[in-house]
Amino acid sequence: MESLKYELLEKNPESHVDIKLEPNNVFQRIVCVLQSINSWFQAGCRPFIGLDGCHLRSKYLGCLLSVSALDGNYGLFLIAFIVVERESDETWYMFLQILIQAFQGELDNLTTISDQEKGLLEAITVLLPHVEHRVYMRHLWKNFKDILGNFNEQTECGK
């Protein structure tokens, strides 16, 4: 694992790459924010980032947290990622702290979008208080349908 970290840092100086192993040398976490990507993002992407988590369902369980943007051609542009044991308040908070550090605090003029991940909204509120935050429309619609469905059930049961 150290050779991977060394290789990434050798080709991308000033990047943030960290690999954490458990005491018995079992993989626990990797975080990667490459400086070249940071520079490209600031030079050519819109000030709008998406934050998302994806559960890994192989024999190596965990969660992939990522930050992406849209480039000038509306292409998806991966800014940073972290593989963690689980999605939680702690992991989102840690990931955003690393991202802020990598961007040297130049994230205040961004708009973020997410699907209300566990702990993410709180981490954004605390660490990026000046950032405007939006929620994916798909998740707003799902929540609305759930609320409407519960309302209809309660109304029908009350008859």
C-alpha positions as CSV (number, residue, x, y, z in Angstrom):
1,M,0.0,0.0,0.0
2,E,2.9,2.4,0.7
3,S,4.1,1.9,-2.9
4,L,0.7,3.0,-4.2
5,K,0.8,6.1,-2.0
6,Y,4.4,6.8,-3.0
7,E,3.6,6.4,-6.7
8,L,0.6,8.8,-6.5
9,L,2.6,11.4,-4.6
10,E,5.6,11.1,-6.9
11,K,3.5,11.8,-10.0
12,N,1.2,14.4,-8.2
13,P,3.4,16.4,-5.7
14,E,1.5,18.5,-3.1
15,S,-1.5,16.1,-3.3
16,H,-3.3,14.6,-0.3
17,V,-3.0,10.8,-0.3
18,D,-3.5,8.8,2.8
19,I,-3.8,5.1,3.2
20,K,-4.7,3.6,6.6
21,L,-4.2,0.0,7.6
22,E,-5.4,-1.8,10.7
23,P,-2.7,-3.1,13.0
24,N,-2.7,-6.5,11.3
25,N,-2.0,-4.8,7.9
26,V,-5.6,-5.1,6.7
27,F,-6.8,-2.2,4.5
28,Q,-9.0,0.2,6.3
29,R,-9.2,3.5,4.4
30,I,-7.8,5.5,1.4
31,V,-8.3,9.1,0.7
32,C,-7.1,10.8,-2.5
33,V,-7.2,14.5,-3.5
34,L,-4.7,15.0,-6.3
35,Q,-3.3,18.6,-6.6
36,S,-3.4,18.4,-10.4
37,I,-7.2,17.7,-10.3
38,N,-7.6,20.6,-7.8
39,S,-5.8,22.9,-10.3
40,W,-7.9,21.7,-13.2
41,F,-11.1,22.1,-11.2
42,Q,-10.3,25.7,-10.3
43,A,-9.3,26.5,-13.8
44,G,-12.2,25.0,-15.8
45,C,-15.1,23.8,-13.8
46,R,-18.3,25.4,-12.6
47,P,-18.4,26.4,-8.9
48,F,-20.8,23.5,-8.2
49,I,-19.9,20.2,-6.7
50,G,-21.8,17.0,-6.0
51,L,-21.2,14.9,-2.9
52,D,-22.3,11.3,-2.8
53,G,-21.7,8.0,-1.1
54,C,-21.8,4.5,-2.7
55,H,-21.8,1.3,-0.6
56,L,-19.3,-1.3,-1.8
57,R,-20.8,-4.7,-2.1
58,S,-17.9,-7.0,-2.7
59,K,-16.0,-9.1,-0.3
60,Y,-14.3,-5.8,0.7
61,L,-17.2,-4.0,2.2
62,G,-17.1,-0.3,2.9
63,C,-18.3,3.0,1.4
64,L,-16.9,5.1,-1.4
65,L,-17.5,8.8,-0.7
66,S,-16.8,11.2,-3.7
67,V,-16.8,14.8,-4.7
68,S,-17.4,15.6,-8.4
69,A,-18.1,18.6,-10.6
70,L,-19.1,19.4,-14.1
71,D,-16.3,20.6,-16.5
72,G,-16.8,23.2,-19.3
73,N,-18.3,20.5,-21.6
74,Y,-20.8,19.2,-18.9
75,G,-18.6,16.2,-18.4
76,L,-18.4,14.6,-15.0
77,F,-15.1,15.6,-13.2
78,L,-14.0,13.6,-10.2
79,I,-12.3,15.9,-7.7
80,A,-11.7,13.6,-4.7
81,F,-12.6,10.3,-3.2
82,I,-12.3,8.3,0.0
83,V,-13.0,4.7,0.7
84,V,-14.1,4.3,4.3
85,E,-15.4,1.5,6.6
86,R,-18.9,3.0,6.7
87,E,-20.7,6.2,5.9
88,S,-21.2,8.3,9.0
89,D,-21.0,11.8,10.5
90,E,-17.4,11.2,11.3
91,T,-16.3,10.0,7.8
92,W,-18.1,12.9,6.0
93,Y,-16.7,15.4,8.5
94,M,-13.2,14.0,8.0
95,F,-13.5,13.9,4.2
96,L,-14.7,17.5,4.0
97,Q,-11.9,18.7,6.3
98,I,-9.4,17.0,4.0
99,L,-11.1,18.6,1.0
100,I,-11.0,22.1,2.5
101,Q,-7.3,21.6,3.4
102,A,-6.5,20.5,-0.1
103,F,-8.3,23.5,-1.6
104,Q,-6.7,25.8,0.9
105,G,-10.1,27.1,2.1
106,E,-11.1,28.3,-1.4
107,L,-14.5,26.6,-1.3
108,D,-16.7,29.3,0.1
109,N,-18.1,30.4,-3.3
110,L,-19.4,26.9,-4.2
111,T,-22.8,25.4,-4.4
112,T,-23.1,21.8,-3.2
113,I,-25.7,19.2,-4.0
114,S,-26.2,15.9,-2.2
115,D,-28.9,13.4,-1.3
116,Q,-28.9,14.2,2.4
117,E,-26.3,11.5,3.3
118,K,-25.8,10.6,7.0
119,G,-23.9,13.4,8.6
120,L,-23.2,15.3,5.4
121,L,-25.6,18.2,5.9
122,E,-24.3,18.8,9.4
123,A,-20.6,18.6,8.2
124,I,-21.4,21.1,5.5
125,T,-23.2,23.4,7.9
126,V,-20.3,23.4,10.3
127,L,-17.3,23.3,8.0
128,L,-18.6,25.3,5.0
129,P,-21.2,27.7,6.5
130,H,-21.1,30.1,3.5
131,V,-21.7,27.4,0.9
132,E,-25.1,27.1,-0.6
133,H,-26.5,23.6,-0.4
134,R,-29.1,21.9,-2.6
135,V,-30.7,18.4,-2.5
136,Y,-31.1,16.1,-5.5
137,M,-34.6,16.5,-6.9
138,R,-35.1,12.7,-7.1
139,H,-34.7,12.5,-3.3
140,L,-37.0,15.4,-2.6
141,W,-39.6,13.7,-4.8
142,K,-39.2,10.4,-3.0
143,N,-39.6,12.1,0.4
144,F,-42.6,14.0,-0.9
145,K,-44.2,10.8,-2.1
146,D,-43.5,9.0,1.2
147,I,-45.1,11.9,3.2
148,L,-48.1,12.0,0.8
149,G,-48.5,8.2,1.1
150,N,-48.4,8.4,4.9
151,F,-50.9,11.3,4.8
152,N,-53.3,9.3,2.5
153,E,-53.1,6.2,4.8
154,Q,-53.8,8.2,7.9
155,T,-56.8,10.0,6.1
156,E,-58.2,6.7,4.9
157,C,-57.8,5.0,8.3
158,G,-59.5,8.0,10.1
159,K,-62.7,7.5,8.1
